[in-house]
């Protein structure tokens, strides 16, 4: 490690002001950032801890029927507090990492980092969620812009995420055993106006929607509806854990499992 300052703001306004300092970096649960600092892959001079901001924590229903989750809310809290409103999302949160990660990691931190194998990006994109920051609202379809890349501006903070609640949903993850990240993860959500299918862990471009599967499942919400559909392995991550073709195959398998479980 190396020397750096730590700011502990008590409000979003204070956090935004602290993020205005030169070379400042927001700190959520620290499950990605702290290991990154230890490996000297990042070296911010100021860490702005968001863990003490009460207005960024909690789970509640909005007046328009969406589930609102504060950006500093831990995975463990989502697991318990969202279960009665959005069971598919709560189940996803319950299988992120291990108990230590779930009790420290936050939904805002996960979405801000946008790891290509993280689970929450699939939930947000698959749900058509809205990412709310200290300055604006961003639709999930516009938010994710590639591997580790988002629409966030410099110093912008995720304060809340709002999820429309589908009539049926499920997330299926083929786990990489060592990291507990998704080798491939698929989130399926059925709404009155159609089905959304979001895939994480597979693509070189990060989380994405599988539009062909969405069209097929919107017409017939059954696992058999996607028989014959496939994705190109050339667009997929290929590493020591699996080839691009293997990941492309897993997308279909996980999608079928998610649809069957949701049904």
C-alpha positions in Angstrom: 0.0 0.0 0.0 1.0 3.7 0.0 -0.1 6.9 1.7 -3.4 8.5 0.8 -6.1 10.6 2.5 -9.5 9.3 3.4 -12.6 11.4 3.4 -15.7 10.2 5.3 -18.6 12.4 4.2 -22.0 12.2 6.0 -24.1 13.3 3.0 -24.3 13.0 -0.7 -23.5 16.7 -1.1 -20.4 16.4 1.0 -19.3 13.3 -0.9 -19.8 15.2 -4.2 -17.6 18.0 -2.9 -14.9 15.6 -1.7 -14.9 13.9 -5.1 -13.9 17.3 -6.5 -10.5 17.0 -5.0 -7.7 16.1 -7.3 -7.2 12.4 -8.0 -10.1 11.4 -5.7 -11.7 8.0 -5.9 -15.0 6.8 -4.4 -14.9 3.9 -2.0 -18.0 1.7 -1.6 -17.5 -1.7 0.0 -13.9 -1.8 -1.2 -14.2 -5.4 -2.5 -12.6 -4.5 -5.8 -10.8 -1.2 -5.0 -8.8 -2.4 -2.0 -7.2 -5.4 -3.8 -6.5 -3.0 -6.7 -4.7 -0.6 -4.4 -2.7 -3.5 -2.9 -1.5 -4.5 -6.3 -0.6 -0.9 -7.2 -3.0 -1.0 -10.2 -4.5 2.2 -9.0 -3.0 5.0 -6.9 -5.6 7.7 -6.0 -4.4 10.3 -3.5 -7.9 10.6 -1.8 -10.4 7.9 -1.0 -14.0 9.1 -0.5 -15.7 6.6 1.7 -19.5 6.4 1.0 -20.2 3.9 3.7 -21.3 6.4 6.3 -24.0 8.2 4.1 -27.3 7.1 5.6 -29.4 8.5 2.7 -27.6 6.1 0.3 -28.6 3.0 2.3 -31.8 1.0 2.4 -34.5 -0.7 0.3 -38.0 0.6 -0.3 -40.9 0.7 -2.8 -41.5 4.0 -4.7 -44.9 5.5 -5.3 -44.7 4.3 -9.0 -44.2 0.7 -8.0 -40.4 0.4 -8.4 -37.9 -1.1 -6.0 -35.5 1.6 -4.8 -32.1 0.5 -3.4 -29.6 3.0 -2.1 -26.2 2.9 -3.7 -24.4 2.1 -0.4 -26.7 -0.8 0.4 -24.8 -4.1 0.9 -25.5 -7.3 -1.0 -26.6 -8.9 2.3 -29.2 -6.2 2.9 -30.6 -6.6 -0.7 -30.8 -10.4 0.0 -33.1 -9.9 3.0 -34.9 -6.6 2.3 -35.7 -7.2 -1.4 -36.9 -10.7 -1.1 -40.6 -9.8 -0.5 -40.7 -7.4 -3.4 -38.3 -8.7 -6.1 -37.3 -12.3 -5.2 -35.3 -12.8 -8.4 -33.0 -9.9 -7.5 -32.7 -11.0 -3.8 -31.7 -14.5 -4.9 -29.0 -13.0 -7.2 -27.6 -11.0 -4.3 -27.6 -14.0 -2.0 -25.1 -15.8 -4.3 -22.6 -13.0 -4.8 -19.1 -13.9 -3.5 -19.1 -15.2 0.0 -20.5 -13.9 3.3 -17.7 -11.5 3.8 -18.2 -10.0 0.4 -21.9 -9.8 0.8 -21.7 -8.0 4.0 -19.2 -5.4 2.7 -19.8 -5.0 -1.0 -22.4 -2.6 -2.3 -24.7 -2.4 -5.3 -23.5 1.0 -6.2 -19.9 -0.1 -6.1 -20.6 -3.1 -8.3 -22.4 -1.1 -10.9 -19.8 1.7 -10.9 -17.0 -0.8 -11.4 -19.0 -2.8 -14.1 -16.8 -5.8 -13.9 -17.6 -8.0 -17.0 -18.3 -11.0 -14.8 -20.3 -9.2 -12.0 -23.9 -10.2 -11.3 -25.6 -6.8 -10.6 -25.0 -5.5 -14.1 -27.1 -8.4 -15.5 -29.9 -7.6 -13.0 -29.9 -3.9 -13.8 -29.8 -4.4 -17.5 -32.2 -7.3 -17.5 -34.7 -5.3 -15.3 -34.5 -2.1 -17.3 -33.4 -0.4 -14.1 -32.6 3.3 -13.7 -29.3 4.3 -12.2 -29.6 7.5 -10.2 -26.6 9.6 -9.4 -26.0 12.8 -7.5 -26.7 14.8 -10.7 -29.0 12.8 -13.1 -30.9 9.6 -13.9 -29.5 7.1 -16.4 -31.4 4.2 -18.0 -29.6 0.9 -17.8 -29.6 0.5 -21.6 -27.5 3.7 -21.8 -25.4 3.1 -18.7 -23.3 0.1 -19.6 -20.8 1.0 -22.3 -18.3 -1.9 -22.4 -16.0 -3.8 -20.1 -15.3 -1.7 -16.9 -16.9 1.3 -18.8 -20.0 3.2 -17.8 -21.8 6.5 -18.6 -20.7 7.9 -15.2 -18.8 11.2 -15.5 -15.7 12.0 -13.4 -16.7 12.3 -9.8 -20.3 11.2 -10.3 -21.7 9.0 -7.6 -24.4 6.3 -7.8 -26.9 7.2 -5.0 -29.7 4.9 -5.9 -30.9 2.2 -8.3 -34.6 1.8 -9.1 -35.9 -1.5 -10.5 -39.2 -2.1 -12.2 -40.6 -5.3 -10.9 -41.3 -8.1 -13.4 -44.1 -10.7 -13.1 -41.4 -13.4 -13.3 -37.6 -13.4 -13.1 -34.6 -15.6 -12.4 -30.8 -15.5 -12.5 -28.7 -18.5 -13.3 -24.9 -18.3 -12.8 -22.3 -20.8 -13.9 -19.7 -20.1 -11.2 -16.0 -19.8 -11.5 -15.2 -21.7 -8.3 -12.2 -19.7 -7.1 -13.6 -16.2 -7.5 -17.4 -16.9 -7.3 -17.8 -14.6 -10.2 -19.9 -15.7 -13.2 -18.2 -17.6 -15.9 -21.6 -16.9 -17.5 -24.6 -15.5 -15.8 -28.1 -14.9 -17.3 -30.9 -12.8 -15.8 -34.3 -13.2 -17.3 -37.2 -10.9 -16.5 -40.8 -11.1 -17.9 -42.7 -7.9 -18.1 -46.2 -7.1 -19.5 -44.6 -5.6 -22.7 -42.0 -8.3 -23.2 -39.1 -10.3 -21.9 -35.6 -9.0 -21.2 -32.5 -11.2 -21.2 -29.2 -9.9 -19.9 -25.9 -11.8 -20.0 -22.8 -11.3 -17.9 -19.4 -13.0 -17.8 -19.4 -14.0 -21.4 -18.7 -11.1 -23.8 -15.6 -9.1 -24.5 -17.9 -6.0 -24.4 -19.2 -6.7 -20.9 -22.9 -7.2 -20.0 -25.3 -7.3 -23.0 -28.9 -8.1 -23.9 -29.6 -11.1 -26.0 -32.2 -9.6 -28.3 -33.0 -12.8 -30.3 -33.8 -14.7 -27.1 -35.9 -11.8 -25.9 -38.0 -11.9 -29.1 -38.5 -15.6 -28.9 -39.4 -15.6 -25.2 -41.7 -12.6 -25.5 -43.7 -14.8 -27.9 -43.4 -18.0 -25.9 -42.1 -17.9 -22.4 -40.7 -21.4 -22.2 -37.3 -22.9 -22.3 -38.0 -24.5 -25.7 -38.6 -21.2 -27.3 -34.9 -20.6 -27.7 -34.1 -23.9 -29.3 -32.1 -23.3 -32.4 -30.8 -19.9 -31.2 -27.1 -19.4 -30.7 -24.4 -16.8 -30.2 -21.0 -16.5 -31.9 -18.1 -17.6 -29.8 -15.9 -15.1 -31.6 -17.4 -12.3 -29.6 -16.9 -14.0 -26.2 -14.2 -14.0 -23.6 -11.7 -16.8 -24.2 -9.3 -17.6 -21.3 -8.0 -20.5 -19.2 -11.5 -21.0 -17.7 -13.3 -21.5 -21.0 -13.2 -20.7 -24.7 -15.4 -18.3 -26.4 -17.4 -21.1 -28.0 -17.9 -22.7 -24.5 -19.2 -19.5 -23.1 -21.5 -19.0 -26.0 -22.9 -22.5 -25.4 -23.3 -21.7 -21.7 -25.4 -18.6 -22.5 -28.0 -20.8 -24.0 -27.9 -23.4 -21.2 -28.2 -20.7 -18.5 -31.0 -18.9 -20.3 -33.0 -22.1 -20.5 -32.5 -22.8 -16.8 -33.5 -19.2 -15.9 -36.7 -19.4 -17.9 -37.6 -22.8 -16.4 -36.9 -21.5 -12.9 -38.9 -18.3 -13.5 -41.8 -20.3 -14.9 
